[in-house]
Amino acid sequence: MPQVISYQIADSIDVRAFRTAYREGIYHYDADELFYMTDETCYVYVFRYGVVCFLGYNEGEASAFLDRIAPFCKNVFELKLSEEFEVETDARENKFGYNKIEITKPDIEVLRLIMLNVSQSVALDYYSEQTNLLQEETNSHTMNLERRGRLSISGNNLKKYIGKTLNLKNRIAENLYIFDSPPEAWEDENLNRIDQGLKRTFDLQERYRDIREGLEIVRENLELFKDLLQYRNSTFLEWIIIILVALEVINLVIDKLLKG
């Protein structure tokens, strides 16, 4: 039984440069993805958002390919996220199961669609993990605010934190296309049914919505933190001005007393 395994290996992959270096076996490509057919039963799908997906490859062959593509990756991960999915061919009808799909025939477009959805799923795992880390950091600051009545983060660190959040939101926005159905599925009723079934199997839309909601919560907290820091800074400046005015008044009084 063929097995699809997809890896999130980096923040991004330069698919254009990799296509220039490795052209043999390319079946489909565009600015965001490369699909290789290395023989009749082996396929590789490479995505700009840092995912590589294999079908029909053993562990050694997959590892060799990942080593080959590593120089074209930005921020390669030491620990790769992965997801496996079984494909059973020559079934009586297309059928979806837990971590498995049964298809009537191993049509290359059907196999590509399956690999696409598995890759989308592992990408969502990565984005969800990053969102959870941001939420945990946010919660630590809100808990400290509740206990001590003030923030434990400096202005510069808050700016870095805001930058980290915005970068993650931008990366997800750049890759919004991965959650849309491919053009082939719009034109073929059978492909469209398989695509919709896979999206339900992997809960892609719901998981994506959870990520967006999580990032929105983080954004709202950051706005609050920013307002509190601005208030703290303005209050600090007001006290400096009051102290300077007071010192000036004291100097004037002392001068008058000495002259008197």
N, C-alpha and C positions, 0 to 999 in steps of 0.2 A: 504494500500500500504506500503510494508516494506521500512524502511529508513536506510541508512548507515550513520553513523556519526563517524568521525575520529578526534582524539585529538592529538596534539603535546604537551605532558605533561612534558618532561624533555629533557636534552641533550642526555641521553642514558638510556637504560634499560638492566639489567643483565638477559637476557632471560634464560640462563642456570640455574641460581639459582632459578628463578621463576618457571621454569619447574620442578625442584626438589621438590619445596614446594607445587606446585599445579599441579597434574597430571590428575585429573579427567576431562574427556571430551576432551583430546587432540586428534585432528584428524591428524595434521601434525606439524612437528617441524624440525628445523635444527639449526645451530649455530647462525643464525640471526633473526629467527622468530618463533612464536608459533601460531597455529590456533586451537581454541577451538570450539567444537560443544556442547553447553550446553543443547540444546534439538533440536527438529526437525526444529525449525524456528529461533533459537537464536544462534548467532556466535560471537566470539571475536577473533580479530587478534592483536597480540603483536609483535612489531618490535624493534630490537636492537637500532635503531636510535631515540628512544624516542616517538614513536607513538603507540597509542592504538585505534583500530577501532571496532565499534559495529554494529551489524545488528540484529534487532528485540528486542533490549533492550529499556526499558523506561528510563527516566532521573534518577530516583532513583536507578535502578539496575546498570546503567552505573557508577554512582557516587560511589556506594558501591565497584564496581570492581576497580575503580581507587584508592580508599583508600587502597584496599588490595595490589595493586601493588606498591604503593608509596615507601615502604621501599627498593624496589629493583631498584629504579631510582637514577640517578646521576643528581644533580642540578634540582630539581623539580621546574617548573615554577608557579608563583603565578597567572599569566594570561595565560590560555591555548589557543593556536590557534586551531580552529576547522573548519571542512568542512562537509556539509551535502549533501547527494545525494539520490535521490529516485529511487526505483527499482519496476517496474511494471512487474508482472509475467503473464504467460498464454497468452502472446501476439501472434498475428498471425505470426510475424516475429521479429527478433532482430532489434531494432531501437534505435538510439541515439538522444537525445534531450537536451535542455538546462537544466542542473542540474538533468538529468533524463535518465534512460535507460529502454527500454521495452525488455523483454526476453521471449522466447517461453516456457521455463520451468525453475524452480528454481533448476537447477543442482548445487550440492555443489561446484564443481570446478569453475563453472561460477560465483557463489556468492563470492567465495574466490578471484577470479580474479578482480571482481568489487571492493571489499574491499581493495585489494592491490593497485589499481590505485588511489582510493580516498586517501589512506594513503600516497602514493607518492606525491600527489598534496599538501596535508597539510604540508609535510616535505619541499617541495619546497617553500611554503609560508614562512616557518620559515627561511630557508637559504637565501631567497630573502630579508627578513626583516633585517637579520644580515648583509648582504652585503650592503644594503642601508645605514645602520648606519655607516659602515666603510667608505663608499663613502662620506657621509655628513661630517664626521670628517676630511677626506682628503681634501675636498673642502674648509673647514674653514682654513686649513693651507696654501693651495695654494692662497686663497684670501688674506690672511695676507701677503704672500710673494709678491703678486702683489702690495699691498698698501704700505707696509713698506720696501720692498726690503730685508727682512730677515725672517727666520723662528722663530716662537714663541713656539718651542718645544725643550725640552732639550734632551741630548743624551740618558739618562735613559728612559724618556718617549717614545722616538722614538723606543727604543728596545722593550718596552712593547707593543707598537702599532704594530710593526713588528711581535711579538709573537702572538698577537691576530689574525692578518691576516693569519699567517701560520697555526694556530690551526684550523681556520675555513676552510681553503683550505684542510687541512689534513682530517678533519671530512667529508667533501663532497667526497674526494677521497676514503675514507674508505667505504662510502656508495654508490659508483658508481653502485653497483649491483642492487640497487633499481630501476634504470631507464632502466634495461634490462628486456626483456620478460622472464617470468618464464619458466622452462623446459617443463612444461605441455603444454604451448602454442605452443612450437616448434613442438610437436608431434600430436597436434589436430588442424585441420584446422578451426573448429568452434571457439575454444578458441582463436586461433591466430587472427581471424577477430574481435572478441570482444575486445581483448587486444589492437589491433591497433586502433580500433574505440574509445576506452576509452582514449588512449594516445592523439589522436587528439582532443577529447572533452575537455580534461584538458590542452592542449597545453604543455605537459610535456617536450618535447624536446626543444621547443623554450624557455620556462622559464628557463630550465637548462642552455641553451646557454647564456642567458642574465646574469645569475649569474656568469658563468665562465668569461664572458667578463668584468663584473663589478669588479671581483676580480683581473683580469689582469690589469685593469686601476689603481686600488689601489696599486698593486705591482710595477708598473712603477713609480708611484709617490713616493713610499717609497724608491725606488732606488735613485731617484733624491734627496730626503731629506737626505738620508745617505751620498751621495756625497757632498752635500752642508755643512753638519755638519763636515765631514772630512776636507774639505777645510778650514772651519772656525777654526777648532782646530789646523790645521797645520799652519795657518796664525798666530794664537795666540802664538804658540810655537816659531815661527820665531821671533816675536816681543820680546818675553822674552829673546831669545838668543841675539838679537841686543842690548837690554837694558843692559844685563849682560856684554857683550863685551864693551859697551860704558862706563859702570861703572868701568870696569877694566882699560880702557885707562885713564879715569879721575883720578883714584887712582895713576896710574903710573906717570902722569903729576904732580900731587900734590906732590908725593914723591920726584921727581926731583927738583921741585921748592923749597921745604923745605930744601933739602940737598944742593942746590945751594946757 
